[in-house]
Every structure is written in structure tokens, then in C-alpha cells.
């Protein structure tokens, strides 16, 4: 199955799940025990209901984003290679520019 089709199928599954979950969460929030509970317990339940939909959808999202077995080595081959010396010298250059700038700011404030 292609990644594109998995994303399409996963998107439809997520929409259906969120619609059903919203109806269930509204029913729980509107239940009699919920109305009789203290405000702190109500707030905690609203927080839990607002975030709990993420947990069942995480495996689905991982499945949607899974790389195709034949595409993975090709993706690594296309990635540009950086030499460690190049990134190290760029970082060193940036730090040196920062030090120079701080020295200038310190001298202008003292004068």
C-alpha cells in the first residue's frame, strides 16, 4: 500500500473516530454524575476528555507515516552529506561573530 493511500485512508479514519469520540465525550460531560460532581472534578474530566482522543490515534498516525520499504534506502541516498568540519567551522564563525558583537556593545555602553 502506498504512503499516499495510507494517508488518505488514515485521514478518513481519523475524521470518523473524532466525530464518534466527540459524541461520546459530550454524552459523558452531560451525564448526571458529571453535573453533581465538584467543579474541580469537572475541570479534570474536561481536560482528560479533551486530550484522550490523541492516545488511540497515535498508532494510526504512526502507520500513516511509515516509510515504504523500497523507498527508504533511496531517501537516504538523496540526502546531502555535510562534512563535520564544515558545520564546525560555521558554528565557530557564528560564535566569533557573537563575541565581536558583544564586545562592541560593551564598549559603546561604557563610552
Beta strands, then each sheet from edge to edge (+ up, - down):
end
